[in-house]
Amino acid sequence: MNLIRRIGLLAGLALAGCAPAPRGLPDIAAFPSPDDPSIVSPMGGAGSVVGSYTPRSVAEPQAWRNRGVPLEAVPEAGQ
């Protein structure tokens, strides 16, 4: 490295050390802290994870031609 590049590198590092500290989040955030006791949650408590589960029996696979609605002929535009 030549002398000018070294001086530029050292000057940049010295100026970077003088920069102010990065700012954090503001005091009023979009989402309040869950630890705040003054906040009332509309949710009464945790619900069931499975909800209204209904067991179903195992179905054997069918051919793809036997599934769905049977197709009908499309009428001509002039008729």
C-alpha positions in Angstrom: 0.0 0.0 0.0 1.3 3.4 -0.7 1.5 6.2 1.8 -1.7 8.0 0.7 -3.9 4.9 1.1 -2.5 4.3 4.5 -3.2 7.8 5.6 -6.7 7.6 4.2 -7.4 4.3 6.0 -6.1 5.6 9.3 -8.1 8.9 9.0 -11.3 6.9 8.2 -10.8 4.6 11.2 -10.2 7.6 13.5 -13.3 9.3 12.3 -15.4 6.2 12.6 -14.3 5.9 16.3 -15.7 9.4 16.9 -19.2 8.6 15.5 -22.1 8.7 18.0 -23.5 5.4 19.4 -26.3 3.8 17.4 -29.8 4.7 18.5 -32.1 2.0 19.9 -35.8 1.7 19.6 -37.9 4.7 20.7 -39.5 4.7 24.2 -42.9 4.2 22.6 -42.8 1.1 20.4 -45.5 -0.2 18.1 -45.9 -3.2 20.3 -46.0 -2.7 24.1 -44.1 -4.9 26.4 -46.0 -8.0 27.5 -44.6 -7.5 31.0 -46.7 -4.3 31.4 -49.5 -5.0 33.9 -51.6 -2.0 32.8 -52.3 -3.7 29.4 -55.4 -5.8 29.4 -55.5 -8.6 26.8 -58.7 -9.3 25.0 -57.8 -12.9 24.9 -59.0 -14.8 28.0 -56.3 -17.4 27.8 -54.7 -20.0 25.7 -57.1 -22.1 23.6 -56.8 -25.7 22.6 -54.2 -26.4 19.9 -56.2 -29.1 18.2 -59.5 -27.3 18.3 -62.5 -29.3 17.2 -60.6 -32.4 16.0 -62.7 -35.1 14.3 -60.9 -38.4 13.6 -61.3 -39.7 10.0 -60.8 -43.1 8.6 -58.1 -43.8 6.0 -59.3 -43.8 2.4 -57.7 -45.9 -0.3 -56.4 -43.9 -3.3 -58.5 -43.9 -6.4 -57.6 -43.4 -10.1 -57.6 -39.8 -11.1 -60.2 -40.4 -13.8 -62.8 -41.4 -11.2 -62.5 -38.2 -9.3 -64.2 -34.9 -9.8 -67.3 -33.9 -11.8 -67.9 -35.6 -15.2 -67.4 -33.1 -18.1 -70.1 -32.3 -20.5 -69.9 -31.1 -24.1 -69.6 -27.4 -24.6 -72.4 -26.0 -26.8 -71.3 -24.1 -30.0 -71.3 -20.3 -29.9 -73.9 -19.9 -32.6 -76.5 -22.3 -31.0 
